[in-house]
Every structure is written in C-alpha cells, then in structure tokens.
Amino acid sequence: MSELAVKGKLVKKLAIENGTSKAGKEWSKQNFVIDTGAQYNPEVCFQVFGDKVDLLNNYKEGQEIEVKFNVSSREFNGKYYHNLDAWFISGQKNVKPEVEQLAKAIDAENDDLPF
C-alpha cells in the first residue's frame, strides 16, 4: 500500500485515554479531528497511540497540519471497525509567545539598518 497522507485544519484534540492491557502494560491514546475542506465529509478523526501522543503537543487547534497514517480494520461480533492510526504529523509547530515577541523585536531593529 502506498503512503497515506491528508492535509487539513486541526479542529479538535480529544482527551487522552489511558489504560492497562491484558498483559499488564500501560497504554495511552488520543483522538484528534482535522477538517480537510472537502465538499463531502470534510472531518476525519485520527488517533495517536503510545509515545506518538506527544506529537499532538506541538500543534494547537486551528493550525494547518499534514497527517501521515495507516488504516487498520478488525472484526468483532461480525462487524468491522476501522482505525486511522497517525504516525507522523507535520506543520508549523507552536512557537512560545516570548520567542515570537523576541523575533518581532529583532525584525523591527533590523528595519532601521541602511543595508
């Protein structure tokens, strides 16, 4: 299967879910929704699992991002359920306000230079 990717606006980050597997291992996952801007069914819900949950910390709602993901399906009681498992998220990462203000101040100082 070729690499799957979609671009859109991060609309919603849902709460992080935590639990313990049957094997006794701790796990965490977080779902998030992006709006692709498509005419029909523009919102797509993805999930990040385990250490990938930290990927979402770099982005805030309203930002444009690209998500690379895998599709998985499993059967339960004769019905199939699908997951869109994000493994890579890119876009302009959050910049701390102090850093942003400093960058603007430096730009303003450089505007006075004769060259």
Phi and psi restraints in degrees (range 20) as a CNS / XPLOR table:
assign (resid 1 and name C) (resid 2 and name N)
       (resid 2 and name CA) (resid 2 and name C) 1.0 -75.1 20.0 2
assign (resid 2 and name N) (resid 2 and name CA)
       (resid 2 and name C) (resid 3 and name N) 1.0 165.1 20.0 2
assign (resid 2 and name C) (resid 3 and name N)
       (resid 3 and name CA) (resid 3 and name C) 1.0 -64.8 20.0 2
assign (resid 3 and name N) (resid 3 and name CA)
       (resid 3 and name C) (resid 4 and name N) 1.0 133.0 20.0 2
assign (resid 3 and name C) (resid 4 and name N)
       (resid 4 and name CA) (resid 4 and name C) 1.0 -102.4 20.0 2
assign (resid 4 and name N) (resid 4 and name CA)
       (resid 4 and name C) (resid 5 and name N) 1.0 133.0 20.0 2
assign (resid 4 and name C) (resid 5 and name N)
       (resid 5 and name CA) (resid 5 and name C) 1.0 -149.5 20.0 2
assign (resid 5 and name N) (resid 5 and name CA)
       (resid 5 and name C) (resid 6 and name N) 1.0 149.7 20.0 2
assign (resid 5 and name C) (resid 6 and name N)
       (resid 6 and name CA) (resid 6 and name C) 1.0 -145.5 20.0 2
assign (resid 6 and name N) (resid 6 and name CA)
       (resid 6 and name C) (resid 7 and name N) 1.0 145.3 20.0 2
assign (resid 6 and name C) (resid 7 and name N)
       (resid 7 and name CA) (resid 7 and name C) 1.0 -111.9 20.0 2
assign (resid 7 and name N) (resid 7 and name CA)
       (resid 7 and name C) (resid 8 and name N) 1.0 148.0 20.0 2
assign (resid 7 and name C) (resid 8 and name N)
       (resid 8 and name CA) (resid 8 and name C) 1.0 177.7 20.0 2
assign (resid 8 and name N) (resid 8 and name CA)
       (resid 8 and name C) (resid 9 and name N) 1.0 -176.8 20.0 2
assign (resid 8 and name C) (resid 9 and name N)
       (resid 9 and name CA) (resid 9 and name C) 1.0 -93.5 20.0 2
assign (resid 9 and name N) (resid 9 and name CA)
       (resid 9 and name C) (resid 10 and name N) 1.0 130.6 20.0 2
assign (resid 9 and name C) (resid 10 and name N)
       (resid 10 and name CA) (resid 10 and name C) 1.0 -68.6 20.0 2
assign (resid 10 and name N) (resid 10 and name CA)
       (resid 10 and name C) (resid 11 and name N) 1.0 112.8 20.0 2
assign (resid 10 and name C) (resid 11 and name N)
       (resid 11 and name CA) (resid 11 and name C) 1.0 -93.0 20.0 2
assign (resid 11 and name N) (resid 11 and name CA)
       (resid 11 and name C) (resid 12 and name N) 1.0 -41.6 20.0 2
assign (resid 11 and name C) (resid 12 and name N)
       (resid 12 and name CA) (resid 12 and name C) 1.0 -154.2 20.0 2
assign (resid 12 and name N) (resid 12 and name CA)
       (resid 12 and name C) (resid 13 and name N) 1.0 135.7 20.0 2
assign (resid 12 and name C) (resid 13 and name N)
       (resid 13 and name CA) (resid 13 and name C) 1.0 -109.6 20.0 2
assign (resid 13 and name N) (resid 13 and name CA)
       (resid 13 and name C) (resid 14 and name N) 1.0 118.2 20.0 2
assign (resid 13 and name C) (resid 14 and name N)
       (resid 14 and name CA) (resid 14 and name C) 1.0 -82.3 20.0 2
assign (resid 14 and name N) (resid 14 and name CA)
       (resid 14 and name C) (resid 15 and name N) 1.0 168.9 20.0 2
assign (resid 14 and name C) (resid 15 and name N)
       (resid 15 and name CA) (resid 15 and name C) 1.0 -63.5 20.0 2
assign (resid 15 and name N) (resid 15 and name CA)
       (resid 15 and name C) (resid 16 and name N) 1.0 147.3 20.0 2
assign (resid 15 and name C) (resid 16 and name N)
       (resid 16 and name CA) (resid 16 and name C) 1.0 -72.1 20.0 2
assign (resid 16 and name N) (resid 16 and name CA)
       (resid 16 and name C) (resid 17 and name N) 1.0 133.8 20.0 2
assign (resid 16 and name C) (resid 17 and name N)
       (resid 17 and name CA) (resid 17 and name C) 1.0 -106.5 20.0 2
assign (resid 17 and name N) (resid 17 and name CA)
       (resid 17 and name C) (resid 18 and name N) 1.0 137.7 20.0 2
assign (resid 17 and name C) (resid 18 and name N)
       (resid 18 and name CA) (resid 18 and name C) 1.0 -126.2 20.0 2
assign (resid 18 and name N) (resid 18 and name CA)
       (resid 18 and name C) (resid 19 and name N) 1.0 155.5 20.0 2
assign (resid 18 and name C) (resid 19 and name N)
       (resid 19 and name CA) (resid 19 and name C) 1.0 -170.6 20.0 2
assign (resid 19 and name N) (resid 19 and name CA)
       (resid 19 and name C) (resid 20 and name N) 1.0 -173.2 20.0 2
assign (resid 19 and name C) (resid 20 and name N)
       (resid 20 and name CA) (resid 20 and name C) 1.0 -128.6 20.0 2
assign (resid 20 and name N) (resid 20 and name CA)
       (resid 20 and name C) (resid 21 and name N) 1.0 131.8 20.0 2
assign (resid 20 and name C) (resid 21 and name N)
       (resid 21 and name CA) (resid 21 and name C) 1.0 -74.5 20.0 2
assign (resid 21 and name N) (resid 21 and name CA)
       (resid 21 and name C) (resid 22 and name N) 1.0 169.3 20.0 2
assign (resid 21 and name C) (resid 22 and name N)
       (resid 22 and name CA) (resid 22 and name C) 1.0 -59.1 20.0 2
assign (resid 22 and name N) (resid 22 and name CA)
       (resid 22 and name C) (resid 23 and name N) 1.0 -29.1 20.0 2
assign (resid 22 and name C) (resid 23 and name N)
       (resid 23 and name CA) (resid 23 and name C) 1.0 -81.5 20.0 2
assign (resid 23 and name N) (resid 23 and name CA)
       (resid 23 and name C) (resid 24 and name N) 1.0 -1.4 20.0 2
assign (resid 23 and name C) (resid 24 and name N)
       (resid 24 and name CA) (resid 24 and name C) 1.0 88.2 20.0 2
assign (resid 24 and name N) (resid 24 and name CA)
       (resid 24 and name C) (resid 25 and name N) 1.0 9.4 20.0 2
assign (resid 24 and name C) (resid 25 and name N)
       (resid 25 and name CA) (resid 25 and name C) 1.0 -90.2 20.0 2
assign (resid 25 and name N) (resid 25 and name CA)
       (resid 25 and name C) (resid 26 and name N) 1.0 137.1 20.0 2
assign (resid 25 and name C) (resid 26 and name N)
       (resid 26 and name CA) (resid 26 and name C) 1.0 -72.9 20.0 2
assign (resid 26 and name N) (resid 26 and name CA)
       (resid 26 and name C) (resid 27 and name N) 1.0 143.4 20.0 2
assign (resid 26 and name C) (resid 27 and name N)
       (resid 27 and name CA) (resid 27 and name C) 1.0 -139.9 20.0 2
assign (resid 27 and name N) (resid 27 and name CA)
       (resid 27 and name C) (resid 28 and name N) 1.0 159.5 20.0 2
assign (resid 27 and name C) (resid 28 and name N)
       (resid 28 and name CA) (resid 28 and name C) 1.0 -145.8 20.0 2
assign (resid 28 and name N) (resid 28 and name CA)
       (resid 28 and name C) (resid 29 and name N) 1.0 150.3 20.0 2
assign (resid 28 and name C) (resid 29 and name N)
       (resid 29 and name CA) (resid 29 and name C) 1.0 -149.1 20.0 2
assign (resid 29 and name N) (resid 29 and name CA)
       (resid 29 and name C) (resid 30 and name N) 1.0 157.9 20.0 2
assign (resid 29 and name C) (resid 30 and name N)
       (resid 30 and name CA) (resid 30 and name C) 1.0 -142.6 20.0 2
assign (resid 30 and name N) (resid 30 and name CA)
       (resid 30 and name C) (resid 31 and name N) 1.0 132.8 20.0 2
assign (resid 30 and name C) (resid 31 and name N)
       (resid 31 and name CA) (resid 31 and name C) 1.0 -95.6 20.0 2
assign (resid 31 and name N) (resid 31 and name CA)
       (resid 31 and name C) (resid 32 and name N) 1.0 150.0 20.0 2
assign (resid 31 and name C) (resid 32 and name N)
       (resid 32 and name CA) (resid 32 and name C) 1.0 -147.4 20.0 2
assign (resid 32 and name N) (resid 32 and name CA)
       (resid 32 and name C) (resid 33 and name N) 1.0 154.6 20.0 2
assign (resid 32 and name C) (resid 33 and name N)
       (resid 33 and name CA) (resid 33 and name C) 1.0 -119.8 20.0 2
assign (resid 33 and name N) (resid 33 and name CA)
       (resid 33 and name C) (resid 34 and name N) 1.0 134.9 20.0 2
assign (resid 33 and name C) (resid 34 and name N)
       (resid 34 and name CA) (resid 34 and name C) 1.0 -119.9 20.0 2
assign (resid 34 and name N) (resid 34 and name CA)
       (resid 34 and name C) (resid 35 and name N) 1.0 151.7 20.0 2
assign (resid 34 and name C) (resid 35 and name N)
       (resid 35 and name CA) (resid 35 and name C) 1.0 -104.6 20.0 2
assign (resid 35 and name N) (resid 35 and name CA)
       (resid 35 and name C) (resid 36 and name N) 1.0 115.0 20.0 2
assign (resid 35 and name C) (resid 36 and name N)
       (resid 36 and name CA) (resid 36 and name C) 1.0 -80.6 20.0 2
assign (resid 36 and name N) (resid 36 and name CA)
       (resid 36 and name C) (resid 37 and name N) 1.0 -14.2 20.0 2
assign (resid 36 and name C) (resid 37 and name N)
       (resid 37 and name CA) (resid 37 and name C) 1.0 83.1 20.0 2
assign (resid 37 and name N) (resid 37 and name CA)
       (resid 37 and name C) (resid 38 and name N) 1.0 3.0 20.0 2
assign (resid 37 and name C) (resid 38 and name N)
       (resid 38 and name CA) (resid 38 and name C) 1.0 -66.3 20.0 2
assign (resid 38 and name N) (resid 38 and name CA)
       (resid 38 and name C) (resid 39 and name N) 1.0 153.8 20.0 2
assign (resid 38 and name C) (resid 39 and name N)
       (resid 39 and name CA) (resid 39 and name C) 1.0 -64.9 20.0 2
assign (resid 39 and name N) (resid 39 and name CA)
       (resid 39 and name C) (resid 40 and name N) 1.0 -42.4 20.0 2
assign (resid 39 and name C) (resid 40 and name N)
       (resid 40 and name CA) (resid 40 and name C) 1.0 -113.9 20.0 2
assign (resid 40 and name N) (resid 40 and name CA)
       (resid 40 and name C) (resid 41 and name N) 1.0 135.5 20.0 2
assign (resid 40 and name C) (resid 41 and name N)
       (resid 41 and name CA) (resid 41 and name C) 1.0 49.7 20.0 2
assign (resid 41 and name N) (resid 41 and name CA)
       (resid 41 and name C) (resid 42 and name N) 1.0 60.1 20.0 2
assign (resid 41 and name C) (resid 42 and name N)
       (resid 42 and name CA) (resid 42 and name C) 1.0 -74.6 20.0 2
assign (resid 42 and name N) (resid 42 and name CA)
       (resid 42 and name C) (resid 43 and name N) 1.0 -22.2 20.0 2
assign (resid 42 and name C) (resid 43 and name N)
       (resid 43 and name CA) (resid 43 and name C) 1.0 -91.1 20.0 2
assign (resid 43 and name N) (resid 43 and name CA)
       (resid 43 and name C) (resid 44 and name N) 1.0 133.6 20.0 2
assign (resid 43 and name C) (resid 44 and name N)
       (resid 44 and name CA) (resid 44 and name C) 1.0 -128.9 20.0 2
assign (resid 44 and name N) (resid 44 and name CA)
       (resid 44 and name C) (resid 45 and name N) 1.0 132.1 20.0 2
assign (resid 44 and name C) (resid 45 and name N)
       (resid 45 and name CA) (resid 45 and name C) 1.0 -102.5 20.0 2
assign (resid 45 and name N) (resid 45 and name CA)
       (resid 45 and name C) (resid 46 and name N) 1.0 125.3 20.0 2
assign (resid 45 and name C) (resid 46 and name N)
       (resid 46 and name CA) (resid 46 and name C) 1.0 -113.9 20.0 2
assign (resid 46 and name N) (resid 46 and name CA)
       (resid 46 and name C) (resid 47 and name N) 1.0 167.6 20.0 2
assign (resid 46 and name C) (resid 47 and name N)
       (resid 47 and name CA) (resid 47 and name C) 1.0 -132.9 20.0 2
assign (resid 47 and name N) (resid 47 and name CA)
       (resid 47 and name C) (resid 48 and name N) 1.0 147.9 20.0 2
assign (resid 47 and name C) (resid 48 and name N)
       (resid 48 and name CA) (resid 48 and name C) 1.0 -116.9 20.0 2
assign (resid 48 and name N) (resid 48 and name CA)
       (resid 48 and name C) (resid 49 and name N) 1.0 144.8 20.0 2
assign (resid 48 and name C) (resid 49 and name N)
       (resid 49 and name CA) (resid 49 and name C) 1.0 -130.1 20.0 2
assign (resid 49 and name N) (resid 49 and name CA)
       (resid 49 and name C) (resid 50 and name N) 1.0 142.8 20.0 2
assign (resid 49 and name C) (resid 50 and name N)
       (resid 50 and name CA) (resid 50 and name C) 1.0 66.2 20.0 2
assign (resid 50 and name N) (resid 50 and name CA)
       (resid 50 and name C) (resid 51 and name N) 1.0 -134.1 20.0 2
assign (resid 50 and name C) (resid 51 and name N)
       (resid 51 and name CA) (resid 51 and name C) 1.0 -67.9 20.0 2
assign (resid 51 and name N) (resid 51 and name CA)
       (resid 51 and name C) (resid 52 and name N) 1.0 -13.8 20.0 2
assign (resid 51 and name C) (resid 52 and name N)
       (resid 52 and name CA) (resid 52 and name C) 1.0 -71.1 20.0 2
assign (resid 52 and name N) (resid 52 and name CA)
       (resid 52 and name C) (resid 53 and name N) 1.0 -15.8 20.0 2
assign (resid 52 and name C) (resid 53 and name N)
       (resid 53 and name CA) (resid 53 and name C) 1.0 -56.6 20.0 2
assign (resid 53 and name N) (resid 53 and name CA)
       (resid 53 and name C) (resid 54 and name N) 1.0 -33.8 20.0 2
assign (resid 53 and name C) (resid 54 and name N)
       (resid 54 and name CA) (resid 54 and name C) 1.0 -64.0 20.0 2
assign (resid 54 and name N) (resid 54 and name CA)
       (resid 54 and name C) (resid 55 and name N) 1.0 -22.5 20.0 2
assign (resid 54 and name C) (resid 55 and name N)
       (resid 55 and name CA) (resid 55 and name C) 1.0 -57.7 20.0 2
assign (resid 55 and name N) (resid 55 and name CA)
       (resid 55 and name C) (resid 56 and name N) 1.0 -36.6 20.0 2
assign (resid 55 and name C) (resid 56 and name N)
       (resid 56 and name CA) (resid 56 and name C) 1.0 -70.7 20.0 2
assign (resid 56 and name N) (resid 56 and name CA)
       (resid 56 and name C) (resid 57 and name N) 1.0 -22.2 20.0 2
assign (resid 56 and name C) (resid 57 and name N)
       (resid 57 and name CA) (resid 57 and name C) 1.0 -62.2 20.0 2
assign (resid 57 and name N) (resid 57 and name CA)
       (resid 57 and name C) (resid 58 and name N) 1.0 -21.6 20.0 2
assign (resid 57 and name C) (resid 58 and name N)
       (resid 58 and name CA) (resid 58 and name C) 1.0 -81.5 20.0 2
assign (resid 58 and name N) (resid 58 and name CA)
       (resid 58 and name C) (resid 59 and name N) 1.0 -4.4 20.0 2
assign (resid 58 and name C) (resid 59 and name N)
       (resid 59 and name CA) (resid 59 and name C) 1.0 -132.5 20.0 2
assign (resid 59 and name N) (resid 59 and name CA)
       (resid 59 and name C) (resid 60 and name N) 1.0 149.0 20.0 2
assign (resid 59 and name C) (resid 60 and name N)
       (resid 60 and name CA) (resid 60 and name C) 1.0 -118.6 20.0 2
assign (resid 60 and name N) (resid 60 and name CA)
       (resid 60 and name C) (resid 61 and name N) 1.0 159.4 20.0 2
assign (resid 60 and name C) (resid 61 and name N)
       (resid 61 and name CA) (resid 61 and name C) 1.0 -58.4 20.0 2
assign (resid 61 and name N) (resid 61 and name CA)
       (resid 61 and name C) (resid 62 and name N) 1.0 138.7 20.0 2
assign (resid 61 and name C) (resid 62 and name N)
       (resid 62 and name CA) (resid 62 and name C) 1.0 100.3 20.0 2
assign (resid 62 and name N) (resid 62 and name CA)
       (resid 62 and name C) (resid 63 and name N) 1.0 -14.5 20.0 2
assign (resid 62 and name C) (resid 63 and name N)
       (resid 63 and name CA) (resid 63 and name C) 1.0 -81.2 20.0 2
assign (resid 63 and name N) (resid 63 and name CA)
       (resid 63 and name C) (resid 64 and name N) 1.0 148.1 20.0 2
assign (resid 63 and name C) (resid 64 and name N)
       (resid 64 and name CA) (resid 64 and name C) 1.0 -81.7 20.0 2
assign (resid 64 and name N) (resid 64 and name CA)
       (resid 64 and name C) (resid 65 and name N) 1.0 129.2 20.0 2
assign (resid 64 and name C) (resid 65 and name N)
       (resid 65 and name CA) (resid 65 and name C) 1.0 -137.2 20.0 2
assign (resid 65 and name N) (resid 65 and name CA)
       (resid 65 and name C) (resid 66 and name N) 1.0 163.5 20.0 2
assign (resid 65 and name C) (resid 66 and name N)
       (resid 66 and name CA) (resid 66 and name C) 1.0 -118.3 20.0 2
assign (resid 66 and name N) (resid 66 and name CA)
       (resid 66 and name C) (resid 67 and name N) 1.0 134.7 20.0 2
assign (resid 66 and name C) (resid 67 and name N)
       (resid 67 and name CA) (resid 67 and name C) 1.0 -119.1 20.0 2
assign (resid 67 and name N) (resid 67 and name CA)
       (resid 67 and name C) (resid 68 and name N) 1.0 127.0 20.0 2
assign (resid 67 and name C) (resid 68 and name N)
       (resid 68 and name CA) (resid 68 and name C) 1.0 -103.4 20.0 2
assign (resid 68 and name N) (resid 68 and name CA)
       (resid 68 and name C) (resid 69 and name N) 1.0 136.8 20.0 2
assign (resid 68 and name C) (resid 69 and name N)
       (resid 69 and name CA) (resid 69 and name C) 1.0 -152.1 20.0 2
assign (resid 69 and name N) (resid 69 and name CA)
       (resid 69 and name C) (resid 70 and name N) 1.0 165.7 20.0 2
assign (resid 69 and name C) (resid 70 and name N)
       (resid 70 and name CA) (resid 70 and name C) 1.0 -115.1 20.0 2
assign (resid 70 and name N) (resid 70 and name CA)
       (resid 70 and name C) (resid 71 and name N) 1.0 149.5 20.0 2
assign (resid 70 and name C) (resid 71 and name N)
       (resid 71 and name CA) (resid 71 and name C) 1.0 -105.2 20.0 2
assign (resid 71 and name N) (resid 71 and name CA)
       (resid 71 and name C) (resid 72 and name N) 1.0 131.4 20.0 2
assign (resid 71 and name C) (resid 72 and name N)
       (resid 72 and name CA) (resid 72 and name C) 1.0 -132.1 20.0 2
assign (resid 72 and name N) (resid 72 and name CA)
       (resid 72 and name C) (resid 73 and name N) 1.0 149.8 20.0 2
assign (resid 72 and name C) (resid 73 and name N)
       (resid 73 and name CA) (resid 73 and name C) 1.0 -132.9 20.0 2
assign (resid 73 and name N) (resid 73 and name CA)
       (resid 73 and name C) (resid 74 and name N) 1.0 147.7 20.0 2
assign (resid 73 and name C) (resid 74 and name N)
       (resid 74 and name CA) (resid 74 and name C) 1.0 -144.7 20.0 2
assign (resid 74 and name N) (resid 74 and name CA)
       (resid 74 and name C) (resid 75 and name N) 1.0 151.9 20.0 2
assign (resid 74 and name C) (resid 75 and name N)
       (resid 75 and name CA) (resid 75 and name C) 1.0 -100.3 20.0 2
assign (resid 75 and name N) (resid 75 and name CA)
       (resid 75 and name C) (resid 76 and name N) 1.0 139.1 20.0 2
assign (resid 75 and name C) (resid 76 and name N)
       (resid 76 and name CA) (resid 76 and name C) 1.0 -145.2 20.0 2
assign (resid 76 and name N) (resid 76 and name CA)
       (resid 76 and name C) (resid 77 and name N) 1.0 118.7 20.0 2
assign (resid 76 and name C) (resid 77 and name N)
       (resid 77 and name CA) (resid 77 and name C) 1.0 53.1 20.0 2
assign (resid 77 and name N) (resid 77 and name CA)
       (resid 77 and name C) (resid 78 and name N) 1.0 42.0 20.0 2
assign (resid 77 and name C) (resid 78 and name N)
       (resid 78 and name CA) (resid 78 and name C) 1.0 81.8 20.0 2
assign (resid 78 and name N) (resid 78 and name CA)
       (resid 78 and name C) (resid 79 and name N) 1.0 0.8 20.0 2
assign (resid 78 and name C) (resid 79 and name N)
       (resid 79 and name CA) (resid 79 and name C) 1.0 -116.4 20.0 2
assign (resid 79 and name N) (resid 79 and name CA)
       (resid 79 and name C) (resid 80 and name N) 1.0 149.5 20.0 2
assign (resid 79 and name C) (resid 80 and name N)
       (resid 80 and name CA) (resid 80 and name C) 1.0 -105.5 20.0 2
assign (resid 80 and name N) (resid 80 and name CA)
       (resid 80 and name C) (resid 81 and name N) 1.0 138.6 20.0 2
assign (resid 80 and name C) (resid 81 and name N)
       (resid 81 and name CA) (resid 81 and name C) 1.0 -122.1 20.0 2
assign (resid 81 and name N) (resid 81 and name CA)
       (resid 81 and name C) (resid 82 and name N) 1.0 142.4 20.0 2
assign (resid 81 and name C) (resid 82 and name N)
       (resid 82 and name CA) (resid 82 and name C) 1.0 -120.1 20.0 2
assign (resid 82 and name N) (resid 82 and name CA)
       (resid 82 and name C) (resid 83 and name N) 1.0 146.3 20.0 2
assign (resid 82 and name C) (resid 83 and name N)
       (resid 83 and name CA) (resid 83 and name C) 1.0 -126.9 20.0 2
assign (resid 83 and name N) (resid 83 and name CA)
       (resid 83 and name C) (resid 84 and name N) 1.0 144.3 20.0 2
assign (resid 83 and name C) (resid 84 and name N)
       (resid 84 and name CA) (resid 84 and name C) 1.0 -110.7 20.0 2
assign (resid 84 and name N) (resid 84 and name CA)
       (resid 84 and name C) (resid 85 and name N) 1.0 100.1 20.0 2
assign (resid 84 and name C) (resid 85 and name N)
       (resid 85 and name CA) (resid 85 and name C) 1.0 -93.9 20.0 2
assign (resid 85 and name N) (resid 85 and name CA)
       (resid 85 and name C) (resid 86 and name N) 1.0 105.5 20.0 2
assign (resid 85 and name C) (resid 86 and name N)
       (resid 86 and name CA) (resid 86 and name C) 1.0 -73.3 20.0 2
assign (resid 86 and name N) (resid 86 and name CA)
       (resid 86 and name C) (resid 87 and name N) 1.0 135.9 20.0 2
assign (resid 86 and name C) (resid 87 and name N)
       (resid 87 and name CA) (resid 87 and name C) 1.0 -125.1 20.0 2
assign (resid 87 and name N) (resid 87 and name CA)
       (resid 87 and name C) (resid 88 and name N) 1.0 -6.4 20.0 2
assign (resid 87 and name C) (resid 88 and name N)
       (resid 88 and name CA) (resid 88 and name C) 1.0 -153.6 20.0 2
assign (resid 88 and name N) (resid 88 and name CA)
       (resid 88 and name C) (resid 89 and name N) 1.0 133.3 20.0 2
assign (resid 88 and name C) (resid 89 and name N)
       (resid 89 and name CA) (resid 89 and name C) 1.0 -130.9 20.0 2
assign (resid 89 and name N) (resid 89 and name CA)
       (resid 89 and name C) (resid 90 and name N) 1.0 131.5 20.0 2
assign (resid 89 and name C) (resid 90 and name N)
       (resid 90 and name CA) (resid 90 and name C) 1.0 -134.1 20.0 2
assign (resid 90 and name N) (resid 90 and name CA)
       (resid 90 and name C) (resid 91 and name N) 1.0 159.2 20.0 2
assign (resid 90 and name C) (resid 91 and name N)
       (resid 91 and name CA) (resid 91 and name C) 1.0 157.3 20.0 2
assign (resid 91 and name N) (resid 91 and name CA)
       (resid 91 and name C) (resid 92 and name N) 1.0 -177.2 20.0 2
assign (resid 91 and name C) (resid 92 and name N)
       (resid 92 and name CA) (resid 92 and name C) 1.0 -74.6 20.0 2
assign (resid 92 and name N) (resid 92 and name CA)
       (resid 92 and name C) (resid 93 and name N) 1.0 118.1 20.0 2
assign (resid 92 and name C) (resid 93 and name N)
       (resid 93 and name CA) (resid 93 and name C) 1.0 -71.6 20.0 2
assign (resid 93 and name N) (resid 93 and name CA)
       (resid 93 and name C) (resid 94 and name N) 1.0 157.5 20.0 2
assign (resid 93 and name C) (resid 94 and name N)
       (resid 94 and name CA) (resid 94 and name C) 1.0 -57.4 20.0 2
assign (resid 94 and name N) (resid 94 and name CA)
       (resid 94 and name C) (resid 95 and name N) 1.0 137.4 20.0 2
assign (resid 94 and name C) (resid 95 and name N)
       (resid 95 and name CA) (resid 95 and name C) 1.0 -113.4 20.0 2
assign (resid 95 and name N) (resid 95 and name CA)
       (resid 95 and name C) (resid 96 and name N) 1.0 131.0 20.0 2
assign (resid 95 and name C) (resid 96 and name N)
       (resid 96 and name CA) (resid 96 and name C) 1.0 -61.3 20.0 2
assign (resid 96 and name N) (resid 96 and name CA)
       (resid 96 and name C) (resid 97 and name N) 1.0 140.4 20.0 2
assign (resid 96 and name C) (resid 97 and name N)
       (resid 97 and name CA) (resid 97 and name C) 1.0 -54.5 20.0 2
assign (resid 97 and name N) (resid 97 and name CA)
       (resid 97 and name C) (resid 98 and name N) 1.0 -36.9 20.0 2
assign (resid 97 and name C) (resid 98 and name N)
       (resid 98 and name CA) (resid 98 and name C) 1.0 -64.1 20.0 2
assign (resid 98 and name N) (resid 98 and name CA)
       (resid 98 and name C) (resid 99 and name N) 1.0 -41.3 20.0 2
assign (resid 98 and name C) (resid 99 and name N)
       (resid 99 and name CA) (resid 99 and name C) 1.0 -66.0 20.0 2
assign (resid 99 and name N) (resid 99 and name CA)
       (resid 99 and name C) (resid 100 and name N) 1.0 -42.1 20.0 2
assign (resid 99 and name C) (resid 100 and name N)
       (resid 100 and name CA) (resid 100 and name C) 1.0 -62.7 20.0 2
assign (resid 100 and name N) (resid 100 and name CA)
       (resid 100 and name C) (resid 101 and name N) 1.0 -43.6 20.0 2
assign (resid 100 and name C) (resid 101 and name N)
       (resid 101 and name CA) (resid 101 and name C) 1.0 -64.5 20.0 2
assign (resid 101 and name N) (resid 101 and name CA)
       (resid 101 and name C) (resid 102 and name N) 1.0 -40.2 20.0 2
assign (resid 101 and name C) (resid 102 and name N)
       (resid 102 and name CA) (resid 102 and name C) 1.0 -62.9 20.0 2
assign (resid 102 and name N) (resid 102 and name CA)
       (resid 102 and name C) (resid 103 and name N) 1.0 -42.9 20.0 2
assign (resid 102 and name C) (resid 103 and name N)
       (resid 103 and name CA) (resid 103 and name C) 1.0 -62.1 20.0 2
assign (resid 103 and name N) (resid 103 and name CA)
       (resid 103 and name C) (resid 104 and name N) 1.0 -40.9 20.0 2
assign (resid 103 and name C) (resid 104 and name N)
       (resid 104 and name CA) (resid 104 and name C) 1.0 -65.3 20.0 2
assign (resid 104 and name N) (resid 104 and name CA)
       (resid 104 and name C) (resid 105 and name N) 1.0 -39.9 20.0 2
assign (resid 104 and name C) (resid 105 and name N)
       (resid 105 and name CA) (resid 105 and name C) 1.0 -64.3 20.0 2
assign (resid 105 and name N) (resid 105 and name CA)
       (resid 105 and name C) (resid 106 and name N) 1.0 -41.6 20.0 2
assign (resid 105 and name C) (resid 106 and name N)
       (resid 106 and name CA) (resid 106 and name C) 1.0 -64.4 20.0 2
assign (resid 106 and name N) (resid 106 and name CA)
       (resid 106 and name C) (resid 107 and name N) 1.0 -42.0 20.0 2
assign (resid 106 and name C) (resid 107 and name N)
       (resid 107 and name CA) (resid 107 and name C) 1.0 -61.3 20.0 2
assign (resid 107 and name N) (resid 107 and name CA)
       (resid 107 and name C) (resid 108 and name N) 1.0 -41.0 20.0 2
assign (resid 107 and name C) (resid 108 and name N)
       (resid 108 and name CA) (resid 108 and name C) 1.0 -64.2 20.0 2
assign (resid 108 and name N) (resid 108 and name CA)
       (resid 108 and name C) (resid 109 and name N) 1.0 -40.9 20.0 2
assign (resid 108 and name C) (resid 109 and name N)
       (resid 109 and name CA) (resid 109 and name C) 1.0 -64.1 20.0 2
assign (resid 109 and name N) (resid 109 and name CA)
       (resid 109 and name C) (resid 110 and name N) 1.0 -38.6 20.0 2
assign (resid 109 and name C) (resid 110 and name N)
       (resid 110 and name CA) (resid 110 and name C) 1.0 -71.1 20.0 2
assign (resid 110 and name N) (resid 110 and name CA)
       (resid 110 and name C) (resid 111 and name N) 1.0 -18.1 20.0 2
assign (resid 110 and name C) (resid 111 and name N)
       (resid 111 and name CA) (resid 111 and name C) 1.0 -67.1 20.0 2
assign (resid 111 and name N) (resid 111 and name CA)
       (resid 111 and name C) (resid 112 and name N) 1.0 -23.5 20.0 2
assign (resid 111 and name C) (resid 112 and name N)
       (resid 112 and name CA) (resid 112 and name C) 1.0 -83.5 20.0 2
assign (resid 112 and name N) (resid 112 and name CA)
       (resid 112 and name C) (resid 113 and name N) 1.0 -9.1 20.0 2
assign (resid 112 and name C) (resid 113 and name N)
       (resid 113 and name CA) (resid 113 and name C) 1.0 -71.1 20.0 2
assign (resid 113 and name N) (resid 113 and name CA)
       (resid 113 and name C) (resid 114 and name N) 1.0 139.8 20.0 2
assign (resid 113 and name C) (resid 114 and name N)
       (resid 114 and name CA) (resid 114 and name C) 1.0 -74.8 20.0 2
assign (resid 114 and name N) (resid 114 and name CA)
       (resid 114 and name C) (resid 115 and name N) 1.0 -7.1 20.0 2
